[in-house]
Amino acid sequence: MYFLIKWVHVMAAITALGANITYGLWIVRASRDPAVLPFTLRTIKLIDDRIANPAYGLLLVSGFAMVWVSDFPLHTPWLEAALTLYVVMFLLAVFGYTPTLKKQIAALEQGGITSPEYRASAARGRLLGAVLGVVVITIVFLMVVKPLLWGTAP
């Protein structure tokens, strides 16, 4: 059962991170042709809402399921660090990136690509996307490498 749950967990990680990692490329390419930028941003929002974010939710559920079926100690340092970063990621996404993307879409539709509102939202989106990327990649590192951070190994 553990390996089936782990497979689901890995597939969810590939789906979530794989989707997110493409957003910057889509935005850069669409910015070269402003006519397609609104469609691109709305599609990124759709992918984020319907694919990436549910996959991140499945990661949490499957991660706890792996801990439960394996009797793995939840208070292992690398796991605690990863869960803390997951909370940080969740808060940044819910209260930072998602509202910023909504504002970016609205500013683009109202004022165009050269409007100060769009430029500010786009800059904030790039910053939040980069920070979220670092957080997620750090979580993946902790999950794969399982480094001894403090204390003793389980």
Residue pairs with C-beta under 8 A, 6 or more apart in sequence:
1 69
2 66
2 69
2 70
5 62
5 65
5 66
5 69
6 62
6 66
8 58
8 62
9 58
9 59
9 62
9 63
9 66
12 55
12 56
12 58
12 59
12 62
13 55
13 59
13 140
13 143
15 51
15 52
15 55
16 51
16 52
16 53
16 55
16 56
16 59
16 136
17 136
17 137
17 140
19 47
19 48
19 51
19 52
19 55
20 48
20 52
20 129
20 132
20 133
20 136
21 133
23 44
23 48
23 129
24 126
24 129
26 40
26 43
26 44
27 37
27 40
27 41
27 44
27 122
27 125
29 40
30 36
30 37
30 39
30 40
30 41
31 37
31 113
34 112
34 113
37 108
37 113
38 105
38 108
38 109
41 101
41 104
41 105
41 108
42 105
44 101
45 101
45 102
45 105
48 97
48 98
48 101
53 93
56 89
56 90
56 93
59 86
60 86
66 72
67 74
67 79
72 79
72 154
73 79
73 154
74 80
76 146
76 154
77 148
77 149
77 150
77 151
78 142
78 143
78 145
78 146
78 147
78 148
78 149
79 142
81 142
81 149
82 139
82 142
82 143
85 135
85 138
85 139
85 142
86 139
88 135
89 132
89 135
89 136
89 139
92 128
92 131
92 132
92 135
93 132
96 128
97 125
97 128
97 129
97 132
100 121
100 124
100 125
100 128
101 125
103 117
103 121
104 118
104 121
104 122
104 124
104 125
107 115
107 117
107 118
107 120
107 121
108 115
108 118
110 117
111 117
111 118
112 118
